[in-house]
Every structure is written in structure tokens, then in C-alpha cells.
Amino acid sequence: MTACGESPTAQCSDGSYSYSQNHQGTCSWHGGVSVWYQ
């Protein structure tokens, strides 16, 4: 979670997390989305 308490919206294929509020382009630089959380 971030300092402001937001949870990630997705986990990218490379293991990083995204906090993007829309699905388009999420994790585009990280191999695509592995798991959506919201």
C-alpha cells in the first residue's frame, strides 16, 4: 500500500504493482497485467 493508504489496482507480469484508475495502458511497460484487484 502507498503512504496515503491506497491499495494497488493490479499486479503487473514483472511483479510490480499499479495504482492506475483505468485499465487502458495499465502495466504496459511491465509486461501487461497479471492480476486485477479492482
Protein Blocks (a to p, Z undefined) as FASTA:
>chain_A
ZZkopacfbdcfkopacfbfbfghpaklnopafbdfZZ
